[in-house]
Amino acid sequence: MKEIKKYKIVILLTLFLGIYSNQAKAQTLDDYLQIAVENNPKVKAAYAEFEAALQRSAQASGLLDPTLTMGAFGNMETLMGTETANFQLMQMFPWFGTLGKKEDAANLMAEAKFQQYLNARNEVLFEVKSAYAEIYEVGKTIEFQEENLGILNSYRELTLSAFRSGNSSMVNVVRIDIERDGASTEIELLKDQLRPLKAEFNLMLNRAPNEVVEIKDTLIIAENEALVDGEIFFDEHPTVQLYEKQQESYQIQEEVAKKEGLPMLGVGLEYTILSKSPMAMSGMNGRDMLMPMVSVSLPIFRKKYKAMEKEAEFMARAMEQEQQMQKNQLRSEYEMTLFELKRAQRLIQLYDRQIESSRQANKLLVSGFSNNTEDFEEVLRMNQDILMLKTQQLQALKNGLTALAKMEYLFSKTE
């Protein structure tokens, strides 16, 4: 039960700090993550299930309700007098230690629910980070397209000037107009794409879809050596701990099943109301009787108790295998995510070099066109190559940020 109280203190402290930190308008990713932890329905539902599981502890450790039996007699004559009414109160007690074991099993199931809550929270944090990176990618792509549109406008002036001087064909102007029209259309499409992405992001935070989403101007993939530790076994991941707690609970339930196959003890009182009878010979004539009672249950039908033991045993084995399967799955996801992260980092470096070289080549091509030594089609092609490299680099950055967020999810630990 101490572990359960510790979990609740952690949650309450987290929520208090979150409320305090969000009194100002949220502008950073950390602010959005905190809002998601506090408001996301998936997280709140998982926490409510944890709270509900805590209530099973009191149910499991509670005694059976006492039984009260009452009887009325039609002036039944006895040696002690005339018996008019009889009351029996009986309380049954399970075998020693049964209730404590039941409480322990229920508490472990509640701890499993807490791990499920932690995993739901971590999943939502990953989803928010991924959505944030996607919005960043689309927003930056719009900036690149607008920058490209400005470059095309300057090229149009250049080609018009060359046409007027007789050094260029009008075809080059038409080509630029086609490129400009394509760039303008692409910008509008990207803006249309940005709206549902922001709406989805806000809904993750359980906010109005049209709330303003502020995105940082520059994002980078932060180096974190702790996230590339090949010796990690994911023993402390919430999804692994979830099955471990369930396994421990079923092991205790097996002990509970054995104890429930033992006799139950009952104690009680019997109170009989007597009235005086002329036929009674005893000096106790007419005096009510109070008699202590003891009872013992006889669990002679053993089949159901054996089945309960076997059920708990098999469920404990199943949870052990589920735990191992979850470790294997996390390890597999880790290997793939590590590949995606390294791939993104290498592609970003490659595109940096290619963009720099392409810009230098583009300057030479523009200079050559101005001196009437280069075909303008090459200028346009190189400009499009630069735009393509920048968008590919941006996509690699988004993929890297998503992989980094997945790494943080995979390396999340219980609290």
C-alpha positions in Angstrom: 0.0 0.0 0.0 3.0 2.3 0.6 3.9 2.0 -3.1 0.4 3.1 -4.1 0.6 6.1 -1.9 4.0 7.0 -3.4 2.5 6.8 -6.9 -0.4 9.1 -5.9 2.0 11.7 -4.4 4.1 11.6 -7.6 0.9 12.3 -9.7 -0.4 15.0 -7.5 3.0 16.8 -7.4 3.2 16.6 -11.2 -0.2 18.0 -11.6 0.5 20.8 -9.1 3.7 21.8 -10.9 1.9 21.7 -14.2 -0.9 24.0 -13.1 1.6 26.4 -11.7 3.8 26.5 -14.8 0.9 26.9 -17.2 -0.5 30.1 -15.6 1.2 31.9 -18.4 0.4 31.3 -22.1 2.1 28.2 -23.4 4.6 28.8 -26.1 7.2 26.1 -25.9 7.1 22.4 -26.6 7.6 21.7 -22.9 4.5 23.7 -22.1 2.5 21.8 -24.7 3.7 18.5 -23.2 2.6 19.6 -19.7 -0.8 20.6 -21.0 -1.1 17.2 -22.7 -0.3 15.4 -19.5 -2.9 17.3 -17.6 -5.7 17.5 -20.2 -5.4 14.6 -22.8 -8.5 12.3 -22.4 -6.4 9.2 -23.0 -4.1 10.1 -20.1 -7.0 11.1 -17.8 -8.9 7.9 -18.6 -5.8 5.8 -17.7 -5.4 7.7 -14.4 -9.1 7.2 -13.6 -8.7 3.5 -14.2 -5.7 3.5 -11.7 -7.9 5.3 -9.2 -10.6 2.8 -9.7 -8.1 -0.1 -9.2 -7.1 1.4 -5.8 -10.7 0.9 -4.6 -10.4 -2.8 -5.1 -8.0 -3.1 -2.2 -10.7 -2.3 0.4 -13.1 -4.6 -1.4 -10.6 -7.5 -1.3 -9.6 -7.1 2.3 -13.1 -6.7 3.7 -14.9 -9.4 5.7 -18.0 -11.1 4.6 -21.2 -9.4 5.9 -22.4 -10.9 9.2 -25.7 -12.8 9.0 -28.6 -12.2 11.3 -31.3 -14.9 11.7 -34.6 -14.3 13.4 -37.4 -16.6 14.3 -40.7 -16.3 16.0 -42.5 -19.2 17.8 -46.1 -19.7 18.7 -45.5 -20.0 22.5 -43.2 -23.0 22.3 -42.9 -24.5 25.7 -39.5 -25.5 27.0 -38.0 -26.4 30.4 -36.7 -22.8 30.6 -40.0 -21.2 29.9 -42.1 -20.2 26.9 -39.9 -19.5 23.9 -41.3 -16.6 21.8 -38.5 -15.4 19.6 -34.9 -16.3 18.7 -32.1 -14.2 17.2 -28.8 -15.5 15.8 -25.9 -13.2 14.8 -22.9 -14.9 13.0 -19.7 -13.5 11.5 -17.5 -15.7 9.3 -13.7 -15.3 9.1 -11.6 -16.7 6.3 -8.4 -18.7 7.1 -5.6 -16.7 8.7 -3.8 -14.4 6.3 -6.3 -14.8 3.5 -7.5 -11.2 3.6 -4.0 -9.8 3.7 -3.0 -11.8 0.7 -6.1 -10.6 -1.2 -5.2 -7.0 -0.4 -1.6 -7.6 -1.6 -2.9 -9.0 -4.9 -5.3 -6.1 -5.4 -2.5 -3.6 -4.6 -0.3 -5.2 -7.2 -3.0 -5.0 -9.8 -3.4 -1.3 -8.9 0.3 -0.8 -9.4 -0.1 -2.5 -12.8 -2.8 0.1 -13.7 -0.4 2.8 -12.6 2.2 1.5 -15.1 -0.5 1.5 -17.7 -1.2 5.1 -16.9 2.5 6.0 -17.2 2.7 4.3 -20.6 -0.4 6.1 -21.8 1.2 9.4 -20.7 4.4 8.6 -22.4 2.6 7.6 -25.6 0.8 10.9 -25.7 4.1 12.8 -25.1 5.6 10.9 -28.1 2.5 11.8 -30.2 2.7 15.4 -29.3 6.4 15.6 -30.1 5.9 13.9 -33.4 3.0 16.2 -34.3 5.1 19.2 -33.3 7.9 18.1 -35.6 5.5 17.6 -38.5 4.0 21.1 -38.1 7.5 22.5 -38.0 8.4 20.6 -41.2 5.3 22.0 -43.1 5.8 25.5 -41.7 9.5 25.5 -42.8 8.6 24.1 -46.2 6.2 27.1 -46.7 9.1 29.4 -45.8 11.4 27.7 -48.3 8.7 27.9 -51.0 8.1 31.6 -50.3 11.9 32.2 -50.4 12.0 30.3 -53.7 9.1 32.4 -55.0 11.2 35.5 -54.2 14.2 34.1 -56.0 12.0 33.3 -59.0 10.7 36.9 -59.0 14.3 38.1 -59.1 15.1 35.7 -61.9 12.1 37.0 -63.8 13.5 40.5 -63.6 16.8 39.2 -64.8 15.4 37.4 -67.8 13.2 40.3 -68.7 16.2 42.6 -68.7 18.2 40.1 -70.8 15.2 39.8 -73.2 15.0 43.6 -73.6 18.7 43.7 -74.4 18.4 40.9 -76.9 20.5 38.4 -74.9 17.7 36.0 -73.9 14.5 34.5 -75.3 11.0 35.2 -74.0 10.7 31.5 -73.4 12.8 31.9 -70.3 10.3 34.4 -68.9 7.5 32.0 -69.6 9.4 29.2 -67.9 9.8 31.3 -64.8 6.1 32.2 -64.8 5.3 28.5 -64.9 7.7 27.9 -61.9 6.2 30.8 -60.0 2.7 29.6 -60.5 3.7 26.1 -59.3 5.4 27.6 -56.2 2.4 29.8 -55.4 0.1 26.8 -55.7 2.4 24.7 -53.5 2.4 27.4 -50.8 -1.4 27.4 -50.7 -1.6 23.6 -50.5 0.9 23.6 -47.7 -1.1 26.2 -45.8 -4.2 24.1 -46.3 -2.3 21.1 -44.9 -1.1 23.1 -41.9 -4.6 23.8 -40.7 -5.7 20.1 -39.9 -2.2 19.4 -38.5 -2.6 22.2 -36.0 -6.2 21.2 -35.2 -5.0 17.6 -34.5 -2.3 19.0 -32.3 -4.7 21.1 -30.3 -7.1 18.1 -29.9 -4.2 16.1 -28.4 -4.0 18.8 -25.8 -7.8 18.7 -25.5 -8.1 22.3 -26.6 -10.2 24.1 -29.3 -9.0 23.1 -32.8 -8.4 26.7 -33.8 -6.1 27.6 -30.8 -2.8 29.3 -31.8 0.1 26.8 -32.0 3.5 28.5 -31.6 6.4 26.6 -33.1 10.0 27.2 -32.4 11.9 28.8 -35.3 14.8 26.3 -35.3 14.8 22.7 -34.2 17.8 20.4 -34.0 18.4 16.8 -33.1 20.0 17.0 -29.6 22.8 14.5 -29.0 22.0 12.1 -26.1 24.5 9.2 -25.5 22.1 7.7 -22.9 19.7 6.9 -25.7 22.1 4.7 -27.7 23.1 2.3 -24.9 23.2 -1.1 -26.5 23.2 -2.8 -23.1 19.7 -1.6 -22.1 17.2 -4.4 -21.4 14.1 -2.3 -20.8 13.3 -3.9 -17.5 12.0 -0.6 -16.1 9.8 0.3 -19.0 6.2 0.8 -17.8 4.8 -1.8 -20.3 7.3 -4.4 -18.9 6.6 -3.4 -15.3 2.9 -3.7 -16.0 3.2 -7.4 -16.8 5.6 -7.9 -13.9 3.2 -6.5 -11.4 0.4 -8.6 -12.8 2.6 -11.7 -12.6 3.3 -11.0 -8.9 -0.4 -10.5 -8.3 -1.3 -13.8 -9.9 1.4 -15.5 -7.8 -0.3 -14.2 -4.7 -3.7 -15.1 -6.0 -2.5 -18.7 -6.2 -1.7 -18.5 -2.5 -5.1 -17.0 -1.9 -6.8 -19.9 -3.7 -5.0 -22.3 -1.4 -6.1 -20.5 1.7 -9.7 -20.3 0.5 -9.6 -24.1 0.3 -9.2 -24.1 4.1 -12.0 -23.9 6.6 -13.7 -20.6 7.5 -14.2 -19.9 11.1 -17.4 -18.3 12.4 -18.3 -16.8 15.8 -21.6 -15.4 16.9 -24.3 -15.1 19.5 -27.7 -16.6 19.9 -30.3 -14.7 21.9 -33.6 -16.4 22.9 -36.6 -14.5 24.4 -38.4 -16.5 27.0 -41.5 -15.8 29.0 -42.6 -17.5 32.2 -44.4 -20.8 31.8 -46.4 -22.5 34.6 -45.1 -25.8 33.2 -41.5 -24.9 33.6 -39.7 -26.5 36.5 -36.4 -24.6 36.3 -35.4 -21.7 38.5 -34.5 -19.9 35.2 -38.1 -19.9 34.2 -38.8 -16.8 31.9 -35.2 -15.6 31.9 -33.9 -14.8 28.3 -30.9 -16.9 27.1 -27.7 -15.6 25.6 -25.4 -18.2 24.1 -22.1 -17.9 22.2 -21.7 -19.9 19.0 -18.8 -21.2 16.9 -19.1 -22.6 13.4 -16.6 -24.0 10.9 -17.1 -24.3 7.1 -16.3 -27.7 5.5 -14.6 -27.1 2.1 -15.1 -30.7 1.0 -15.7 -29.9 -2.7 -12.0 -29.5 -3.7 -12.4 -29.3 -7.4 -13.2 -25.5 -7.6 -10.3 -24.7 -5.3 -7.8 -26.7 -7.4 -9.1 -24.9 -10.5 -8.6 -21.5 -8.9 -5.0 -22.4 -8.0 -4.3 -23.6 -11.6 -5.9 -20.6 -13.1 -3.7 -18.3 -11.1 -0.7 -20.4 -11.9 -1.3 -20.3 -15.6 -2.0 -16.6 -15.6 1.3 -15.9 -13.8 3.1 -18.0 -16.5 1.2 -16.0 -19.2 2.3 -12.7 -17.7 5.9 -13.9 -17.5 5.8 -14.7 -21.3 4.0 -11.4 -22.0 6.7 -9.6 -20.2 9.5 -11.2 -22.2 7.6 -10.6 -25.4 7.2 -6.9 -24.5 11.0 -6.7 -23.9 11.7 -8.3 -27.2 9.3 -5.9 -29.0 10.9 -2.8 -27.3 14.3 -4.1 -28.2 13.2 -4.5 -31.8 11.7 -1.0 -31.9 14.9 0.4 -30.4 17.1 -1.1 -33.1 14.9 0.2 -35.9 14.5 3.6 -34.2 18.3 3.9 -33.7 18.8 3.2 -37.4 16.3 5.9 -38.3 18.0 8.4 -36.0 21.5 7.7 -37.3 20.1 7.8 -40.9 18.5 11.2 -40.3 21.7 12.6 -38.8 23.8 11.4 -41.8 21.4 12.6 -44.3 21.3 16.1 -42.7 25.1 16.3 -42.9 25.0 15.1 -46.5 22.4 17.6 -47.5 24.3 20.4 -45.8 27.3 19.7 -48.0 25.2 19.3 -51.2 23.3 22.5 -50.5 26.5 24.4 -50.0 28.0 23.1 -53.2 24.8 23.6 -55.2 24.6 27.3 -54.0 28.1 27.9 -55.2 27.3 26.2 -58.6 24.1 28.3 -58.8 25.9 31.5 -58.3 28.3 30.6 -61.2 25.4 29.7 -63.4 23.6 33.0 -62.7 26.8 34.9 -63.4 27.3 32.9 -66.6 23.7 33.7 -67.8 24.3 37.4 -67.0 27.4 37.2 -69.2 25.5 35.3 -71.9 27.6 32.2 -71.5 25.1 29.8 -69.7 21.7 28.5 -70.6 19.0 29.8 -68.2 17.4 26.4 -68.1 20.4 25.2 -66.1 19.9 28.1 -63.7 16.3 27.0 -63.1 17.2 23.4 -62.7 19.9 24.2 -60.2 17.5 26.4 -58.2 15.0 23.6 -58.1 17.7 21.2 -57.0 18.6 23.4 -54.1 14.9 23.7 -53.1 14.6 19.9 -53.3 17.7 19.4 -51.2 16.4 21.8 -48.6 13.0 20.1 -48.3 14.7 16.7 -48.2 16.9 17.9 -45.4 13.9 19.2 -43.6 12.2 15.9 -44.0 15.2 14.1 -42.6 15.2 16.5 -39.7 11.5 15.7 -39.0 12.2 12.0 -39.2 15.2 12.4 -36.9 13.1 14.4 -34.3 10.4 11.7 -34.5 13.0 9.0 -34.0 14.5 10.9 -31.0 11.0 11.2 -29.5 10.5 7.5 -30.0 13.8 6.8 -28.3 12.7 8.9 -25.3 9.5 6.9 -25.2 11.4 3.5 -25.4 13.8 4.6 -22.6 11.1 5.9 -20.3 11.1 4.3 -16.9 8.7 3.8 -14.1 8.5 6.4 -11.3 
